[in-house]
Amino acid sequence: MGGDPAKAIKCMINAAKRKGMFKRLRAILKSAWSSLDYIEVPVEMWLLDVETNELFEFDNGIYIAHAKFEEDLYEQYGQIKIPPNNAKVVDVEVSEDVIHVKNPDSIKLATWEKVTKPEEMEEWLLKRNKRHLQQMYLENWPPTKSNFAPILEDYGTSATAKDILNGDYDLESLNLSLEMKWFLESLEMNEKEKQTDVPKRMLREDFQKVMKLQEETTTSSPPGIHYTL
């Protein structure tokens, strides 16, 4: 084996420690988790929650919440959100600009279909994950458009992005909607923010401290212990 022997031994020790840690975690979680034997899929596509004035659309395994802006009229754009259990089934008419709820006084609750066949469950889960990951592209959000590309170059650290944050960029030169220009204008830093030095590195002790304080679980990890910093 080439290289520094001491360094190689240290790497082997660390690898063994990680292996032991994951072995203990599997033993702890083994009795608490079981294999997926069914999923439930909603029969109806549209649900209305009158308390939050949100219209929920079921789309390939996820719900999209549309905000209300006029009586019985809802925005075309929405965000991923889980509807409440008391949301009511409604009929809608979708036009080019808005979604019209035709029966806002509906009292019908959602019904669900149980899927138990492994191949059908896999198909639904794959559709759900694909829809979730393609959200920005399918809904034509600004970051997917070519005229937004200069801002996102170099992972958002481009000269254009820095000029926008400093308030030095001519936003009128960007071929964007008025709302997006307002949004970019709101990103301008104040004097205190401009003077703040953001550290680019984190000490190991600080990283460990953050990890100990956080308690977050996500569906991106089968055992439910995945964490992204």
Residue frames as a rotation matrix with the C-alpha (Angstrom) as fourth column:
MET 1
0.581 0.814 0.000 0.00
0.814 -0.581 0.000 0.00
0.000 0.000 -1.000 0.00
GLY 2
-0.317 -0.731 0.604 1.47
0.708 -0.606 -0.363 3.35
0.631 0.312 0.710 -1.06
GLY 3
0.313 0.434 0.845 1.35
-0.097 -0.870 0.483 6.64
0.945 -0.233 -0.230 0.82
ASP 4
-0.446 -0.439 0.780 1.66
-0.750 -0.292 -0.594 7.39
0.489 -0.849 -0.199 4.53
PRO 5
-0.566 0.213 -0.797 1.16
0.294 0.955 0.046 4.16
0.770 -0.208 -0.603 6.58
ALA 6
-0.890 0.216 -0.401 -0.02
0.359 -0.207 -0.910 6.09
-0.280 -0.954 0.107 9.64
LYS 7
-0.619 0.683 -0.389 -2.63
-0.726 -0.686 -0.048 7.91
-0.299 0.253 0.920 7.60
ALA 8
-0.409 0.440 -0.799 -3.83
-0.490 0.633 0.599 4.64
0.769 0.637 -0.044 6.02
ILE 9
-0.732 0.103 -0.674 -4.19
0.534 0.700 -0.474 3.02
0.423 -0.707 -0.567 9.46
LYS 10
-0.858 0.418 -0.299 -6.13
-0.060 -0.660 -0.749 6.03
-0.510 -0.625 0.591 10.74
CYS 11
-0.468 0.693 -0.549 -8.55
-0.868 -0.245 0.431 5.77
0.164 0.678 0.716 7.78
MET 12
-0.478 0.245 -0.844 -9.06
-0.006 0.960 0.282 2.06
0.878 0.139 -0.457 8.47
ILE 13
-0.864 0.138 -0.485 -9.83
0.502 0.136 -0.854 2.78
-0.052 -0.981 -0.187 12.14
ASN 14
-0.709 0.619 -0.338 -12.36
-0.511 -0.781 -0.358 5.47
-0.485 -0.081 0.871 11.21
ALA 15
-0.413 0.544 -0.730 -14.00
-0.699 0.324 0.637 3.13
0.583 0.774 0.247 8.69
ALA 16
-0.637 0.125 -0.760 -14.32
0.392 0.902 -0.180 0.44
0.663 -0.413 -0.624 11.35
LYS 17
-0.884 0.319 -0.342 -15.90
0.194 -0.415 -0.889 2.93
-0.426 -0.852 0.305 13.77
ARG 18
-0.539 0.707 -0.459 -18.46
-0.830 -0.539 0.144 4.00
-0.146 0.458 0.877 11.17
LYS 19
-0.454 0.338 -0.824 -19.30
-0.303 0.811 0.500 0.38
0.838 0.477 -0.266 10.38
GLY 20
-0.782 0.112 -0.613 -19.87
0.570 0.525 -0.632 -0.33
0.251 -0.844 -0.475 14.07
MET 21
-0.826 0.485 -0.285 -22.05
-0.240 -0.762 -0.601 2.74
-0.509 -0.428 0.747 14.45
PHE 22
-0.380 0.703 -0.602 -24.33
-0.884 -0.083 0.461 1.77
0.274 0.707 0.652 11.54
LYS 23
-0.576 0.142 -0.805 -24.53
0.118 0.989 0.090 -1.78
0.809 -0.044 -0.586 12.87
ARG 24
-0.866 0.249 -0.434 -25.77
0.444 -0.015 -0.896 -0.46
-0.230 -0.968 -0.097 16.23
LEU 25
-0.661 0.640 -0.390 -28.29
-0.637 -0.755 -0.158 1.83
-0.396 0.144 0.907 14.50
ARG 26
-0.421 0.498 -0.758 -29.71
-0.576 0.498 0.648 -1.05
0.701 0.709 0.077 12.48
ALA 27
-0.700 0.122 -0.703 -30.10
0.486 0.804 -0.344 -3.10
0.523 -0.582 -0.622 15.64
ILE 28
-0.862 0.367 -0.350 -31.90
0.104 -0.547 -0.830 -0.23
-0.497 -0.752 0.433 17.39
LEU 29
-0.462 0.680 -0.569 -34.28
-0.814 -0.580 -0.031 0.46
-0.351 0.449 0.821 14.51
LYS 30
-0.929 0.017 -0.369 -34.90
-0.199 0.817 0.540 -3.15
0.311 0.576 -0.756 13.50
SER 31
-0.675 0.695 -0.247 -37.88
0.723 0.557 -0.410 -3.63
-0.147 -0.456 -0.878 15.79
ALA 32
-0.330 0.544 -0.771 -39.37
0.122 -0.786 -0.606 -0.18
-0.936 -0.294 0.193 15.10
TRP 33
-0.184 0.202 -0.962 -39.58
-0.874 -0.481 0.065 -0.41
-0.450 0.853 0.265 11.30
SER 34
-0.079 0.214 0.974 -41.15
0.242 0.952 -0.189 -2.93
-0.967 0.221 -0.127 8.97
SER 35
-0.887 -0.265 0.379 -41.45
0.401 -0.035 0.915 -3.32
-0.229 0.964 0.138 5.21
LEU 36
-0.596 0.679 -0.428 -44.06
-0.683 -0.709 -0.173 -1.32
-0.421 0.190 0.887 3.29
ASP 37
-0.787 0.333 0.518 -47.08
0.392 0.920 0.004 -3.54
-0.476 0.206 -0.855 2.63
TYR 38
0.122 0.810 0.574 -49.55
0.992 -0.110 -0.056 -0.97
0.018 0.576 -0.817 1.23
ILE 39
-0.945 -0.238 -0.226 -50.07
0.245 -0.969 -0.005 2.66
-0.218 -0.060 0.974 0.28
GLU 40
0.054 0.997 -0.059 -53.24
0.758 -0.080 -0.647 4.74
-0.650 -0.010 -0.760 -0.03
VAL 41
-0.908 -0.284 0.310 -54.02
0.420 -0.583 0.695 6.83
-0.017 0.761 0.649 -3.11
PRO 42
-0.490 0.771 -0.407 -56.81
-0.180 -0.547 -0.818 9.45
-0.853 -0.328 0.406 -3.21
VAL 43
-0.195 0.538 0.820 -59.70
0.861 0.494 -0.120 8.77
-0.470 0.682 -0.560 -5.57
GLU 44
0.823 0.557 0.110 -60.60
0.553 -0.742 -0.379 12.45
-0.130 0.372 -0.919 -6.09
MET 45
0.045 -0.852 0.521 -58.21
0.879 -0.214 -0.427 14.96
0.475 0.477 0.739 -7.63
TRP 46
-0.420 -0.146 0.896 -59.33
0.011 -0.988 -0.155 18.26
0.908 -0.055 0.416 -6.03
LEU 47
0.043 0.386 -0.922 -59.81
0.968 0.213 0.134 19.14
0.248 -0.898 -0.364 -2.34
LEU 48
0.009 0.047 0.999 -60.78
0.070 -0.996 0.046 22.48
0.998 0.070 -0.012 -0.76
ASP 49
-0.288 -0.119 -0.950 -59.85
0.950 0.088 -0.299 23.75
0.120 -0.989 0.088 2.69
VAL 50
0.431 0.580 0.691 -62.06
0.515 -0.787 0.340 26.76
0.741 0.209 -0.638 3.49
GLU 51
0.826 -0.135 -0.547 -60.16
0.487 -0.319 0.813 27.56
-0.285 -0.938 -0.198 6.70
THR 52
-0.098 -0.952 -0.290 -56.89
0.399 -0.304 0.865 28.33
-0.912 -0.031 0.409 4.91
ASN 53
0.657 0.435 -0.616 -58.48
-0.383 -0.512 -0.769 29.29
-0.650 0.741 -0.170 1.56
GLU 54
-0.469 -0.852 -0.235 -56.37
-0.734 0.227 0.640 26.72
-0.492 0.472 -0.731 -0.26
LEU 55
0.739 0.621 -0.261 -57.28
-0.650 0.554 -0.521 24.42
-0.178 0.554 0.813 -3.12
PHE 56
-0.159 -0.818 0.552 -55.35
-0.562 0.535 0.631 21.13
-0.812 -0.210 -0.545 -3.22
GLU 57
0.599 0.247 -0.762 -54.59
-0.795 0.295 -0.529 19.34
0.095 0.923 0.373 -6.47
PHE 58
0.427 -0.439 0.790 -53.41
-0.153 0.826 0.542 15.71
-0.891 -0.352 0.285 -6.48
ASP 59
0.745 -0.264 -0.613 -50.69
-0.660 -0.152 -0.736 15.29
0.101 0.953 -0.287 -9.11
ASN 60
0.425 -0.592 -0.685 -48.72
-0.151 0.700 -0.698 12.04
0.893 0.400 0.208 -9.47
GLY 61
0.140 -0.325 -0.935 -48.39
0.743 0.659 -0.117 11.26
0.654 -0.679 0.334 -5.80
ILE 62
-0.786 -0.395 -0.475 -48.17
0.613 -0.596 -0.519 14.75
-0.078 -0.700 0.710 -4.29
TYR 63
0.414 0.907 -0.080 -50.60
0.899 -0.421 -0.120 17.55
-0.143 -0.022 -0.990 -3.43
ILE 64
-0.700 -0.521 0.488 -50.18
0.605 -0.796 0.019 21.08
0.379 0.308 0.873 -4.80
ALA 65
-0.023 0.673 -0.740 -51.80
0.846 -0.381 -0.373 23.86
-0.532 -0.635 -0.560 -2.74
HIS 66
-0.448 -0.014 0.894 -53.22
0.680 -0.655 0.330 26.76
0.581 0.755 0.303 -4.78
ALA 67
-0.787 0.089 -0.611 -53.92
0.444 -0.605 -0.661 30.09
-0.428 -0.791 0.437 -3.04
LYS 68
0.211 0.939 0.270 -57.23
0.971 -0.169 -0.171 31.92
-0.115 0.299 -0.947 -3.33
PHE 69
-0.851 -0.513 -0.111 -57.20
0.498 -0.856 0.135 35.44
-0.164 0.059 0.985 -4.78
GLU 70
-0.679 0.732 0.052 -60.89
-0.691 -0.662 0.291 36.12
0.248 0.162 0.955 -5.52
GLU 71
-0.027 0.771 0.636 -64.23
-0.789 0.374 -0.488 34.54
-0.614 -0.515 0.598 -4.70
ASP 72
0.691 0.326 0.645 -64.03
-0.071 0.919 -0.389 30.88
-0.719 0.223 0.658 -5.80
LEU 73
0.888 -0.447 -0.107 -60.95
-0.131 -0.024 -0.991 31.64
0.441 0.894 -0.080 -7.92
TYR 74
0.742 -0.656 0.141 -57.48
0.074 0.288 0.955 30.23
-0.667 -0.698 0.262 -7.24
GLU 75
0.226 -0.781 -0.581 -53.97
-0.854 -0.446 0.267 30.77
-0.468 0.436 -0.769 -8.57
GLN 76
0.803 -0.045 -0.594 -52.56
-0.391 0.713 -0.582 28.42
0.450 0.699 0.555 -11.20
TYR 77
-0.198 -0.957 -0.214 -49.21
-0.255 0.261 -0.931 28.20
0.947 -0.130 -0.295 -9.40
GLY 78
0.843 0.475 0.252 -48.92
-0.373 0.180 0.910 26.43
0.387 -0.861 0.329 -6.07
GLN 79
-0.258 -0.927 0.271 -46.61
-0.890 0.119 -0.440 24.74
0.376 -0.355 -0.856 -3.61
ILE 80
-0.269 0.086 -0.959 -46.27
0.070 0.995 0.070 21.19
0.961 -0.048 -0.274 -2.37
LYS 81
-0.663 0.138 0.736 -48.33
-0.734 -0.312 -0.603 20.77
0.146 -0.940 0.308 0.79
ILE 82
-0.862 0.382 -0.332 -50.32
0.407 0.913 -0.005 18.06
0.301 -0.140 -0.943 2.57
PRO 83
-0.288 0.830 0.478 -54.06
-0.343 -0.555 0.758 18.86
0.894 0.054 0.445 2.84
PRO 84
-0.671 0.130 0.730 -55.86
-0.727 0.076 -0.683 18.61
-0.145 -0.989 0.044 6.20
ASN 85
-0.943 0.284 0.176 -58.04
0.280 0.959 -0.046 15.60
-0.182 0.006 -0.983 6.91
ASN 86
-0.142 0.967 -0.211 -61.22
0.509 -0.112 -0.854 17.71
-0.849 -0.228 -0.476 6.82
ALA 87
-0.723 -0.131 -0.678 -60.64
-0.459 -0.642 0.614 19.13
-0.516 0.756 0.404 3.32
LYS 88
0.175 0.930 0.322 -63.69
-0.115 0.344 -0.932 18.67
-0.978 0.126 0.167 1.08
VAL 89
-0.533 -0.275 0.800 -63.93
0.673 0.435 0.598 17.18
-0.513 0.857 -0.047 -2.42
VAL 90
0.145 0.560 -0.816 -64.84
-0.174 -0.797 -0.578 19.80
-0.974 0.226 -0.018 -5.05
ASP 91
0.376 0.020 0.926 -65.33
0.882 0.300 -0.364 20.15
-0.285 0.954 0.095 -8.80
VAL 92
-0.022 -0.472 -0.881 -63.23
0.079 -0.880 0.469 22.69
-0.997 -0.059 0.057 -10.64
GLU 93
0.871 0.153 0.467 -62.90
0.481 -0.067 -0.874 24.33
-0.102 0.986 -0.132 -14.03
VAL 94
0.053 -0.955 -0.292 -59.31
0.501 -0.228 0.835 25.02
-0.864 -0.190 0.467 -15.09
SER 95
0.976 0.188 0.113 -58.69
0.196 -0.524 -0.829 27.89
-0.097 0.831 -0.548 -17.51
GLU 96
0.415 -0.872 0.261 -55.46
0.516 -0.011 -0.856 29.33
0.749 0.490 0.446 -18.85
ASP 97
-0.251 -0.522 0.815 -55.09
-0.250 -0.778 -0.576 31.81
0.935 -0.348 0.065 -15.97
VAL 98
-0.430 0.190 0.883 -57.15
-0.900 -0.161 -0.404 30.61
0.065 -0.968 0.241 -12.99
ILE 99
-0.838 0.281 -0.469 -58.85
0.273 0.958 0.085 27.64
0.473 -0.057 -0.879 -11.36
HIS 100
-0.416 0.786 0.457 -62.55
-0.777 -0.568 0.270 28.08
0.472 -0.242 0.848 -10.62
VAL 101
-0.986 0.166 0.035 -64.18
0.108 0.776 -0.622 26.04
-0.131 -0.609 -0.782 -7.82
LYS 102
-0.615 0.789 -0.002 -67.75
-0.199 -0.153 0.968 25.27
0.763 0.596 0.251 -8.88
ASN 103
0.496 0.811 -0.308 -69.09
0.118 0.289 0.950 23.87
0.860 -0.508 0.048 -5.58
PRO 104
-0.444 -0.790 0.422 -67.25
-0.291 -0.318 -0.902 25.55
0.847 -0.524 -0.089 -2.66
ASP 105
-0.037 0.525 0.851 -69.97
-0.994 -0.106 0.023 24.45
0.102 -0.845 0.525 -0.20
SER 106
0.227 0.091 -0.970 -69.25
-0.317 0.948 0.014 20.75
0.921 0.304 0.244 -0.75
ILE 107
0.376 -0.053 0.925 -69.26
-0.923 0.067 0.379 18.59
-0.082 -0.996 -0.023 2.38
LYS 108
0.967 -0.006 -0.255 -67.90
-0.062 0.964 -0.259 15.41
0.247 0.267 0.932 0.80
LEU 109
0.455 -0.845 0.281 -64.69
-0.586 -0.047 0.809 14.09
-0.670 -0.533 -0.517 2.36
ALA 110
-0.069 -0.600 -0.797 -61.90
-0.979 0.195 -0.062 12.49
0.193 0.776 -0.601 0.36
THR 111
0.878 0.259 0.402 -61.93
-0.323 0.941 0.099 8.74
-0.353 -0.217 0.910 -0.27
TRP 112
-0.044 -0.993 -0.110 -58.80
-0.952 0.008 0.305 6.65
-0.302 0.118 -0.946 -0.58
GLU 113
0.850 0.225 -0.476 -57.90
-0.417 0.840 -0.347 3.52
0.322 0.493 0.808 -2.50
LYS 114
0.445 -0.697 0.562 -55.54
-0.520 0.310 0.796 1.01
-0.729 -0.647 -0.225 -0.91
VAL 115
0.597 -0.378 -0.708 -52.76
-0.645 0.298 -0.703 -0.28
0.476 0.877 -0.066 -3.19
THR 116
0.640 -0.289 0.712 -51.20
-0.501 0.546 0.672 -3.58
-0.583 -0.786 0.205 -2.09
LYS 117
0.887 -0.335 0.319 -49.51
0.461 0.699 -0.547 -5.01
-0.039 0.632 0.774 -5.18
PRO 118
0.224 -0.891 -0.394 -45.72
0.526 -0.231 0.819 -4.41
-0.821 -0.390 0.417 -4.96
GLU 119
-0.517 -0.455 0.725 -45.39
0.851 -0.188 0.490 -3.43
-0.087 0.870 0.485 -8.63
GLU 120
0.318 0.703 0.636 -48.22
0.662 -0.645 0.382 -0.89
0.678 0.299 -0.671 -8.33
MET 121
0.842 -0.085 -0.533 -46.79
0.428 -0.495 0.756 0.54
-0.328 -0.865 -0.380 -5.11
GLU 122
-0.178 -0.984 -0.002 -43.40
0.694 -0.127 0.709 0.92
-0.698 0.125 0.705 -6.77
GLU 123
-0.305 0.120 0.945 -44.98
0.874 -0.358 0.328 2.66
0.378 0.926 0.005 -9.75
TRP 124
0.740 0.648 0.182 -46.79
0.496 -0.708 0.503 5.18
0.455 -0.282 -0.845 -7.52
LEU 125
0.650 -0.549 -0.525 -43.70
0.419 -0.318 0.850 5.88
-0.634 -0.773 0.024 -5.41
LEU 126
-0.405 -0.808 0.427 -41.56
0.818 -0.112 0.565 6.42
-0.409 0.578 0.706 -8.50
LYS 127
0.026 0.502 0.865 -44.16
0.759 -0.573 0.310 8.80
0.651 0.648 -0.396 -9.95
ARG 128
0.902 0.335 -0.274 -44.32
0.428 -0.597 0.679 10.68
0.064 -0.729 -0.681 -6.66
ASN 129
0.250 -0.894 -0.371 -40.53
0.542 -0.188 0.819 11.06
-0.802 -0.406 0.438 -6.40
LYS 130
-0.467 -0.408 0.784 -40.19
0.884 -0.197 0.424 12.11
-0.019 0.891 0.453 -10.05
ARG 131
0.379 0.704 0.600 -42.96
0.648 -0.665 0.372 14.73
0.661 0.248 -0.708 -9.70
HIS 132
0.861 -0.076 -0.503 -41.42
0.413 -0.472 0.779 16.08
-0.296 -0.878 -0.375 -6.51
LEU 133
-0.041 -0.992 -0.120 -37.92
0.588 -0.121 0.800 16.40
-0.808 -0.038 0.588 -7.97
GLN 134
-0.611 -0.157 0.776 -39.16
0.781 -0.277 0.560 17.98
0.127 0.948 0.292 -11.22
GLN 135
0.203 0.822 -0.533 -41.37
0.863 -0.407 -0.299 20.55
-0.462 -0.399 -0.792 -9.51
MET 136
-0.057 -0.269 -0.961 -39.51
-0.011 -0.963 0.270 23.67
-0.998 0.026 0.052 -10.64
TYR 137
-0.934 -0.354 -0.042 -39.16
-0.062 0.046 0.997 22.46
-0.351 0.934 -0.065 -14.23
LEU 138
-0.572 0.772 0.278 -42.77
0.812 0.483 0.329 21.29
0.120 0.414 -0.902 -14.66
GLU 139
0.402 0.771 -0.494 -44.19
0.840 -0.525 -0.137 24.48
-0.365 -0.360 -0.859 -13.16
ASN 140
0.268 -0.341 0.901 -41.88
0.746 -0.518 -0.419 26.74
0.610 0.784 0.116 -15.21
TRP 141
0.781 -0.065 -0.621 -40.39
0.472 -0.590 0.655 28.57
-0.409 -0.805 -0.431 -12.25
PRO 142
0.905 -0.359 -0.230 -37.91
-0.424 -0.815 -0.395 31.35
-0.046 0.455 -0.890 -13.16
PRO 143
0.116 -0.955 0.273 -34.70
-0.645 0.137 0.752 29.41
-0.755 -0.264 -0.600 -12.32
THR 144
0.049 -0.065 0.997 -35.52
0.469 0.882 0.035 27.00
-0.882 0.466 0.074 -15.16
LYS 145
0.915 0.360 0.183 -35.63
0.335 -0.422 -0.842 29.77
-0.226 0.832 -0.507 -17.76
SER 146
0.254 -0.881 0.400 -32.63
0.925 0.100 -0.368 30.78
0.284 0.463 0.840 -19.87
ASN 147
0.216 -0.163 0.963 -32.89
0.093 -0.978 -0.187 34.47
0.972 0.130 -0.196 -18.96
PHE 148
0.911 0.085 0.404 -32.38
-0.389 -0.153 0.908 33.54
0.139 -0.985 -0.107 -15.30
ALA 149
0.762 -0.608 -0.223 -29.17
0.561 0.792 -0.242 31.60
0.324 0.060 0.944 -16.02
PRO 150
0.032 -0.841 0.540 -26.70
0.124 -0.533 -0.837 34.50
0.992 0.094 0.087 -15.51
ILE 151
0.313 0.160 0.936 -27.88
-0.821 -0.451 0.351 34.86
0.478 -0.878 -0.010 -11.92
LEU 152
0.906 0.169 0.387 -27.36
-0.362 0.783 0.506 31.18
-0.218 -0.599 0.771 -11.12
GLU 153
0.584 -0.748 -0.314 -23.91
-0.052 0.352 -0.935 30.78
0.810 0.562 0.167 -12.64
ASP 154
-0.484 -0.875 -0.031 -21.17
-0.119 0.101 -0.988 29.54
0.867 -0.474 -0.153 -10.31
TYR 155
-0.320 0.430 -0.844 -23.77
0.814 0.581 -0.013 28.26
0.485 -0.691 -0.536 -7.83
GLY 156
0.689 0.725 0.007 -25.19
0.642 -0.615 0.457 31.72
0.335 -0.310 -0.890 -7.24
THR 157
0.369 -0.640 -0.675 -21.81
0.527 -0.454 0.718 33.38
-0.765 -0.621 0.170 -6.65
SER 158
0.035 -0.344 0.938 -21.51
0.984 -0.151 -0.092 34.98
0.173 0.927 0.333 -10.09
ALA 159
-0.914 -0.402 -0.064 -20.73
0.406 -0.911 -0.077 38.66
-0.027 -0.096 0.995 -10.63
THR 160
-0.471 0.824 0.316 -24.38
-0.085 -0.399 0.913 39.19
0.878 0.403 0.258 -11.57
ALA 161
0.352 0.608 -0.711 -25.61
0.632 0.406 0.660 37.67
0.690 -0.682 -0.241 -8.30
LYS 162
-0.305 -0.559 -0.771 -23.16
0.941 -0.302 -0.153 39.76
-0.147 -0.773 0.618 -6.25
ASP 163
-0.950 -0.014 0.311 -24.21
0.114 -0.945 0.306 42.96
0.289 0.326 0.900 -8.05
ILE 164
-0.043 0.999 0.020 -27.89
0.108 -0.015 0.994 42.16
0.993 0.044 -0.107 -7.32
LEU 165
0.326 0.121 -0.938 -27.13
0.893 0.286 0.348 41.65
0.310 -0.951 -0.015 -3.62
ASN 166
-0.551 -0.631 -0.546 -25.18
0.760 -0.650 -0.016 44.93
-0.345 -0.424 0.837 -3.53
GLY 167
0.405 0.823 -0.399 -27.91
0.496 -0.564 -0.660 46.81
-0.768 0.069 -0.637 -5.41
ASP 168
-0.262 -0.645 -0.718 -25.59
-0.321 -0.643 0.695 47.65
-0.910 0.413 -0.038 -8.31
TYR 169
-0.810 -0.065 0.582 -27.28
0.439 0.591 0.677 45.66
-0.388 0.804 -0.450 -11.09
ASP 170
-0.663 0.602 -0.445 -29.65
-0.728 -0.658 0.193 47.11
-0.176 0.452 0.875 -13.71
LEU 171
-0.567 0.494 0.659 -32.64
0.094 0.834 -0.544 44.81
-0.818 -0.247 -0.519 -13.24
GLU 172
0.406 0.749 -0.523 -34.42
-0.459 -0.328 -0.826 46.36
-0.790 0.575 0.211 -16.22
SER 173
-0.209 -0.575 -0.791 -31.84
-0.977 0.096 0.189 44.69
-0.033 0.813 -0.582 -18.46
LEU 174
-0.918 -0.071 0.391 -33.11
-0.131 0.983 -0.130 41.26
-0.375 -0.170 -0.911 -17.39
ASN 175
-0.543 0.746 -0.385 -35.94
-0.562 0.017 0.827 39.78
0.624 0.665 0.410 -19.43
LEU 176
-0.856 0.253 -0.450 -38.01
0.487 0.685 -0.542 38.85
0.171 -0.683 -0.710 -16.37
SER 177
0.137 0.981 0.137 -41.53
0.714 -0.194 0.673 39.51
0.686 0.005 -0.727 -15.15
LEU 178
0.058 -0.032 0.998 -42.25
-0.359 -0.933 -0.009 42.57
0.932 -0.358 -0.066 -13.02
GLU 179
0.913 0.330 0.238 -42.86
-0.342 0.305 0.889 40.32
0.220 -0.894 0.391 -10.01
MET 180
0.656 -0.731 -0.188 -39.45
0.742 0.670 -0.014 38.66
0.137 -0.130 0.982 -10.39
LYS 181
-0.119 -0.692 0.712 -37.75
0.381 -0.694 -0.611 42.04
0.917 0.198 0.346 -10.68
TRP 182
0.438 0.347 0.829 -39.44
-0.612 -0.560 0.558 43.13
0.658 -0.752 -0.033 -7.46
PHE 183
0.991 -0.070 -0.114 -38.25
0.127 0.766 0.630 39.91
0.044 -0.638 0.768 -5.84
LEU 184
0.263 -0.962 0.078 -34.65
0.860 0.197 -0.471 40.43
0.437 0.191 0.879 -6.96
GLU 185
-0.029 -0.220 0.975 -34.78
-0.083 -0.972 -0.221 44.03
0.996 -0.087 0.010 -5.80
SER 186
0.783 0.414 0.464 -35.85
-0.482 -0.068 0.873 42.87
0.393 -0.908 0.146 -2.34
LEU 187
0.775 -0.536 -0.335 -32.67
0.594 0.799 0.098 40.76
0.215 -0.274 0.937 -2.10
GLU 188
0.207 -0.736 0.645 -30.47
0.035 -0.653 -0.757 43.85
0.978 0.179 -0.109 -1.86
MET 189
0.006 -0.318 -0.948 -28.45
0.929 0.353 -0.113 43.76
0.370 -0.880 0.297 1.37
ASN 190
0.951 0.226 0.210 -28.62
0.119 -0.896 0.427 46.58
0.285 -0.381 -0.879 3.88
GLU 191
0.371 -0.875 0.310 -25.47
-0.641 -0.483 -0.597 48.21
0.672 0.023 -0.741 5.25
LYS 192
0.217 -0.260 0.941 -25.26
-0.885 0.354 0.302 45.88
-0.412 -0.898 -0.153 8.25
GLU 193
0.820 0.149 0.552 -25.56
0.030 0.953 -0.303 42.80
-0.571 0.265 0.777 6.04
LYS 194
0.842 -0.538 0.021 -22.88
-0.048 -0.114 -0.992 44.13
0.537 0.835 -0.122 3.69
GLN 195
0.135 -0.822 0.552 -20.48
-0.873 -0.363 -0.326 44.50
0.469 -0.438 -0.767 6.61
THR 196
0.593 0.152 0.791 -21.18
-0.624 0.707 0.332 40.99
-0.508 -0.691 0.514 7.93
ASP 197
-0.331 -0.785 -0.523 -18.37
-0.929 0.369 0.035 38.53
0.165 0.497 -0.852 7.23
VAL 198
0.761 0.631 0.149 -19.82
-0.642 0.765 0.038 35.08
-0.089 -0.125 0.988 6.58
PRO 199
-0.154 -0.880 0.450 -17.26
-0.699 0.419 0.580 32.35
-0.699 -0.225 -0.679 7.39
LYS 200
0.235 0.181 -0.955 -16.56
-0.920 0.358 -0.159 29.95
0.313 0.916 0.250 4.54
ARG 201
-0.393 -0.407 -0.824 -15.33
-0.102 0.910 -0.401 27.13
0.914 -0.073 -0.400 6.77
MET 202
0.617 0.603 0.506 -16.68
-0.632 -0.003 0.775 25.44
0.469 -0.798 0.379 9.88
LEU 203
-0.482 -0.806 0.343 -14.56
-0.848 0.329 -0.417 23.93
0.223 -0.491 -0.842 12.61
ARG 204
-0.560 0.229 -0.796 -15.13
0.063 0.970 0.235 20.29
0.826 0.081 -0.558 13.47
GLU 205
-0.880 0.197 -0.433 -16.23
0.456 0.087 -0.886 21.25
-0.137 -0.977 -0.166 16.99
ASP 206
-0.642 0.667 -0.377 -18.84
-0.581 -0.745 -0.327 23.68
-0.500 0.009 0.866 15.64
PHE 207
-0.418 0.459 -0.784 -20.13
-0.679 0.416 0.606 21.10
0.604 0.785 0.138 13.16
GLN 208
-0.692 0.113 -0.713 -20.50
0.396 0.885 -0.244 18.50
0.604 -0.451 -0.657 15.93
LYS 209
-0.882 0.363 -0.299 -22.30
0.118 -0.445 -0.888 21.03
-0.455 -0.819 0.350 18.12
VAL 210
-0.486 0.715 -0.502 -24.84
-0.870 -0.452 0.198 21.78
-0.085 0.533 0.842 15.35
MET 211
-0.443 0.287 -0.850 -25.47
-0.325 0.832 0.450 18.09
0.836 0.475 -0.275 14.72
LYS 212
-0.841 0.091 -0.533 -26.12
0.496 0.522 -0.694 17.46
0.215 -0.848 -0.484 18.42
LEU 213
-0.782 0.538 -0.314 -28.65
-0.195 -0.690 -0.698 20.28
-0.592 -0.484 0.644 18.60
GLN 214
-0.471 0.598 -0.648 -30.62
-0.872 -0.206 0.444 19.27
0.132 0.774 0.619 15.52
GLU 215
-0.603 0.398 0.692 -33.47
0.045 0.882 -0.468 16.77
-0.797 -0.251 -0.550 15.54
GLU 216
-0.045 0.545 -0.837 -34.69
-0.896 -0.393 -0.208 16.42
-0.442 0.741 0.506 11.97
THR 217
-0.450 -0.034 0.892 -36.10
0.232 0.960 0.154 13.45
-0.862 0.277 -0.424 10.10
THR 218
-0.219 0.359 -0.908 -37.02
-0.871 -0.491 0.016 13.35
-0.440 0.794 0.420 6.43
THR 219
0.694 0.563 0.449 -38.61
-0.276 0.784 -0.556 10.89
-0.665 0.262 0.699 4.05
SER 220
0.564 -0.539 -0.626 -35.43
-0.759 -0.039 -0.650 10.87
0.326 0.842 -0.431 1.97
SER 221
-0.609 -0.792 0.039 -34.01
-0.726 0.536 -0.431 8.22
0.321 -0.291 -0.901 4.27
PRO 222
-0.063 0.621 -0.781 -35.62
-0.094 0.776 0.624 4.77
0.994 0.113 0.009 4.73
PRO 223
-0.321 -0.039 -0.946 -34.74
0.832 0.466 -0.301 4.61
0.453 -0.884 -0.117 8.46
GLY 224
0.669 0.700 0.252 -35.88
0.523 -0.683 0.510 8.20
0.529 -0.209 -0.823 8.97
ILE 225
0.596 -0.508 -0.622 -32.55
0.550 -0.306 0.777 9.53
-0.585 -0.805 0.096 10.31
HIS 226
-0.039 -0.606 0.794 -31.22
0.968 -0.219 -0.120 11.34
0.247 0.765 0.595 7.22
TYR 227
0.610 0.172 -0.774 -30.06
0.464 -0.869 0.173 14.91
-0.642 -0.465 -0.610 7.83
THR 228
0.200 -0.522 0.829 -28.76
0.893 -0.251 -0.374 17.52
0.404 0.815 0.416 5.41
LEU 229
0.284 -0.212 -0.935 -26.75
0.598 -0.723 0.345 20.52
-0.749 -0.657 -0.079 6.58
